[in-house]
């Protein structure tokens, strides 16, 4: 879906955007971290939102992405430069965005300078990666919301991560494709 008025082709449905907006609206201000940014469609709303004080994008930037099938997803022109151009063209404040071309395993210490309150996992669609990405997000976000896009593709990975949780959490299906895990006990999403 091409986001209205932009050159950003987002793999999002209208219900996903509504789900993301519901989460953003629950915070007076927040920092955002996303794993798997591709063209920047899920970043745009945060970069346009004055309540978002900082945003982080982690993306390995390959031409294909693994998933739980034998058919990897093709990612055309998957570069940070292309994403930033599209975001800036759409009016996004890219000055509050910090990008890492790589995985969670090769991030330098100090990359994430401000604690994220909202995280989105939409990178490699394998159960192993989903579990690892959740654990990484949870290591940073102890009071907030961690969301998965394409939740049904990585359901076993989500469940494996949640079985290992050492603190209370609440899980919500916010749309057909989005599952949110609220941590920290503030019940923002009720």
C-alpha positions in Angstrom: 0.0 0.0 0.0 1.4 3.4 -1.0 0.9 5.7 2.0 -1.3 8.6 0.8 0.6 11.7 -0.4 4.0 9.9 -0.2 6.3 7.8 -2.2 6.5 5.3 0.7 5.3 1.8 -0.2 4.4 0.3 3.2 3.5 -3.3 3.8 0.8 -2.1 6.1 -3.0 -2.4 6.1 -5.2 0.5 7.3 -5.9 -1.5 10.4 -2.2 -1.7 11.2 -1.9 2.0 11.0 -4.9 2.4 13.3 -3.3 -0.1 15.8 0.0 1.9 15.7 -1.8 5.1 16.3 -3.7 3.7 19.3 -0.4 2.8 20.9 1.2 6.2 20.1 -1.8 8.0 21.6 -1.3 6.2 25.0 1.9 8.1 25.6 2.5 11.8 26.5 5.9 11.5 24.9 7.9 8.5 23.9 10.9 7.1 22.1 10.5 4.5 19.3 12.6 1.5 18.1 11.9 -0.6 15.1 13.5 -3.7 13.7 12.9 -4.1 10.0 12.2 -0.6 8.5 12.4 -1.3 4.7 10.9 1.8 3.0 10.0 3.5 6.3 6.2 3.1 6.2 5.9 2.2 9.9 8.5 4.9 10.9 6.6 7.8 9.2 3.9 8.3 11.8 6.4 8.5 14.6 8.7 10.9 12.8 5.7 13.2 12.1 4.4 12.9 15.7 5.8 15.6 18.0 5.3 13.3 21.0 8.1 11.0 19.5 11.4 12.4 20.9 13.7 9.9 19.2 13.5 7.0 16.8 15.8 4.1 16.0 15.8 1.9 12.9 17.5 -1.4 12.8 17.5 -3.2 9.4 20.0 -5.6 7.9 19.3 -4.1 4.4 19.5 -7.2 2.3 17.7 -7.8 -1.0 15.6 -10.6 0.5 14.3 -11.4 4.0 14.1 -14.9 5.5 10.8 -16.2 6.8 9.4 -19.5 8.0 8.7 -20.7 4.5 11.2 -21.7 1.8 10.3 -18.5 -0.2 12.2 -15.5 1.0 10.5 -12.1 0.6 12.1 -9.9 -2.1 13.1 -6.4 -1.0 13.8 -4.0 -3.9 16.2 -1.1 -3.4 16.4 -1.8 0.3 18.8 0.9 1.4 18.8 3.4 4.2 19.4 6.2 1.8 16.3 5.4 -0.2 14.2 5.1 3.0 15.5 8.5 4.3 14.8 10.1 1.0 11.2 8.8 1.0 10.7 9.9 4.7 12.1 13.3 4.1 10.0 13.7 1.0 6.9 12.9 3.1 7.8 15.7 5.5 9.2 13.5 8.3 11.6 14.9 10.8 14.5 12.6 10.1 16.8 14.5 12.5 15.3 12.4 15.3 16.0 9.1 13.5 19.1 7.1 14.1 19.7 4.2 11.7 21.7 1.0 12.0 22.4 -1.1 8.9 22.8 -4.6 10.5 21.2 -6.8 13.1 20.6 -6.6 16.8 23.8 -8.7 17.2 26.2 -6.2 15.7 24.8 -2.9 17.3 27.5 -0.9 19.0 27.0 -0.1 22.7 25.4 3.3 23.0 23.5 3.1 19.7 20.2 3.4 21.6 20.7 6.6 23.6 17.2 7.1 24.9 15.1 4.3 26.3 12.4 3.2 23.9 8.8 3.1 25.1 7.4 1.6 21.9 9.1 -1.1 19.8 8.0 -2.7 16.6 9.4 -6.0 15.4 9.0 -6.5 11.6 12.3 -7.8 10.5 13.2 -11.4 9.6 10.0 -13.4 9.8 11.4 -16.5 11.4 10.5 -17.7 14.9 14.1 -17.6 16.0 14.6 -14.0 14.9 11.2 -13.0 16.4 12.2 -14.4 19.8 15.7 -12.8 19.7 14.3 -9.5 18.5 11.7 -9.5 21.4 14.4 -10.3 23.9 16.5 -7.4 22.6 13.6 -5.0 22.7 12.6 -6.2 26.2 16.2 -5.6 27.4 15.7 -1.9 26.5 12.0 -1.4 27.1 10.9 -2.4 30.5 7.9 0.0 30.6 6.1 0.2 27.3 4.7 -1.7 24.4 6.5 -4.1 22.1 4.6 -4.9 18.9 5.0 -7.6 16.2 3.9 -7.1 12.7 2.8 -10.2 10.7 2.2 -11.9 14.1 0.9 -15.1 12.6 4.1 -15.7 10.7 6.1 -15.7 13.9 3.6 -17.0 16.4 5.9 -19.7 17.8 8.7 -17.2 18.3 6.4 -14.8 20.1 5.1 -17.6 22.4 8.7 -18.9 23.1 9.8 -15.3 24.1 6.7 -14.9 26.3 7.3 -18.2 28.1 10.7 -16.8 29.2 9.4 -13.5 30.5 10.5 -12.7 34.1 7.9 -10.0 34.7 4.2 -9.6 34.2 2.9 -8.6 30.7 -0.3 -8.3 28.9 -0.8 -9.4 25.3 -3.3 -7.9 22.8 -4.1 -8.5 19.2 -4.5 -5.0 17.9 -5.3 -5.9 14.3 -5.2 -8.9 12.0 -1.4 -8.6 11.7 -0.3 -6.7 14.9 0.2 -8.2 18.3 1.2 -5.9 21.2 2.9 -7.0 24.4 2.6 -4.4 27.1 5.3 -4.6 29.8 5.7 -2.6 33.0 2.2 -3.0 34.3 0.7 0.4 33.4 -2.2 -1.0 31.4 -2.1 1.7 28.8 -3.8 -0.4 26.2 -6.9 -1.5 28.2 
